[in-house]
Amino acid sequence: MGWLIVLFDLPTDTKDERHQATKFRNGLLDLGYLMLQYSVYARCAVILDKKKGFISDIKKIAPTTGNVQCYFITDTQWEECITISKAKEKKARQIDNKDNISEQLQFW
């Protein structure tokens, strides 16, 4: 068992190129791929024959420009993946002056 990783770098300079890139991303989602990053998608491939079928499907929906790369990694390699995220957690918005709220509610 393993995972098929699809990475792509597609041009988006023209309206047609942006349309093709969006159509390709949506096509991957329709085929059951999981978006890991904006241009990195993955799908579980239980057997090697599935992998060949998935690659065939990707070739059918691939845009006419840009690069699409497919990598197959084992389930063990997938489990060893480490994600590092430095995104800040958003704090819930707090209201400083509760008296002002009651005045506002009285208006309604």
C-alpha positions as CSV (number, residue, x, y, z in Angstrom):
1,M,0.0,0.0,0.0
2,G,1.2,3.5,-0.7
3,W,0.4,7.0,-1.7
4,L,0.5,8.8,-5.0
5,I,1.8,12.4,-4.6
6,V,1.0,14.8,-7.4
7,L,3.0,18.1,-7.5
8,F,2.5,20.7,-10.2
9,D,3.7,24.0,-11.3
10,L,1.3,25.5,-13.8
11,P,1.5,28.9,-15.4
12,T,-1.3,31.4,-14.5
13,D,-0.3,34.5,-16.6
14,T,-3.3,34.5,-18.8
15,K,-7.0,33.9,-18.2
16,D,-6.9,30.6,-20.1
17,E,-3.9,29.4,-18.1
18,R,-5.7,30.3,-14.8
19,H,-8.8,28.4,-16.0
20,Q,-6.7,25.3,-17.0
21,A,-4.9,25.3,-13.6
22,T,-8.2,25.7,-11.7
23,K,-9.8,23.0,-13.8
24,F,-6.9,20.6,-13.1
25,R,-7.0,21.3,-9.3
26,N,-10.8,20.7,-9.3
27,G,-10.2,17.5,-11.4
28,L,-7.8,16.2,-8.8
29,L,-10.4,16.8,-6.1
30,D,-13.1,15.1,-8.1
31,L,-10.8,12.1,-8.5
32,G,-10.5,11.8,-4.7
33,Y,-7.2,13.5,-4.1
34,L,-6.5,15.3,-0.8
35,M,-5.0,18.7,-1.1
36,L,-1.8,18.9,1.1
37,Q,-0.8,22.3,-0.3
38,Y,-2.1,24.5,-3.1
39,S,-0.1,22.6,-5.7
40,V,0.5,19.3,-3.8
41,Y,-2.2,16.6,-3.8
42,A,-2.1,13.0,-2.6
43,R,-4.3,9.9,-2.9
44,C,-4.0,6.5,-1.3
45,A,-3.1,3.7,-3.8
46,V,-3.8,0.3,-2.3
47,I,-2.1,-1.7,-5.1
48,L,0.3,-0.8,-7.9
49,D,-2.4,-1.4,-10.5
50,K,-4.4,1.4,-8.9
51,K,-1.4,3.7,-9.1
52,K,-1.1,3.0,-12.9
53,G,-4.8,3.8,-13.3
54,F,-4.5,7.0,-11.2
55,I,-1.6,8.2,-13.4
56,S,-3.7,7.5,-16.5
57,D,-6.5,9.6,-15.1
58,I,-4.1,12.5,-14.3
59,K,-2.7,12.4,-17.9
60,K,-6.3,12.8,-19.1
61,I,-7.0,16.0,-17.1
62,A,-3.5,17.5,-17.2
63,P,-3.3,21.0,-18.7
64,T,-1.5,21.6,-22.0
65,T,1.2,23.8,-20.3
66,G,3.3,23.5,-17.1
67,N,4.7,20.6,-15.2
68,V,3.0,17.8,-13.3
69,Q,5.1,15.3,-11.4
70,C,3.8,12.1,-9.7
71,Y,5.7,10.3,-6.9
72,F,4.7,7.0,-5.3
73,I,5.7,6.6,-1.6
74,T,5.0,3.7,0.6
75,D,2.6,3.9,3.5
76,T,5.5,3.6,5.9
77,Q,7.2,6.6,4.3
78,W,3.9,8.5,4.4
79,E,3.7,7.8,8.2
80,E,7.1,9.3,8.6
81,C,6.0,12.7,7.1
82,I,6.4,15.6,9.5
83,T,4.4,18.8,9.0
84,I,5.8,22.0,10.5
85,S,3.4,24.9,10.7
86,K,4.3,28.3,12.0
87,A,0.8,29.8,11.5
88,K,-0.4,31.9,14.4
89,E,-3.6,30.8,16.1
90,K,-6.3,33.5,15.7
91,K,-7.6,34.7,19.0
92,A,-11.3,35.0,19.4
93,R,-12.4,38.6,19.2
94,Q,-13.2,40.1,22.6
95,I,-15.3,43.1,23.3
96,D,-13.5,45.7,25.5
97,N,-16.5,47.7,26.7
98,K,-19.5,45.6,27.7
99,D,-21.5,48.7,28.7
100,N,-21.4,49.9,25.1
101,I,-22.9,46.5,24.1
102,S,-26.0,47.0,26.3
103,E,-26.6,50.4,24.8
104,Q,-26.3,49.0,21.4
105,L,-28.8,46.2,22.2
106,Q,-31.2,48.7,23.7
107,F,-31.3,50.5,20.3
108,W,-32.6,47.3,18.6
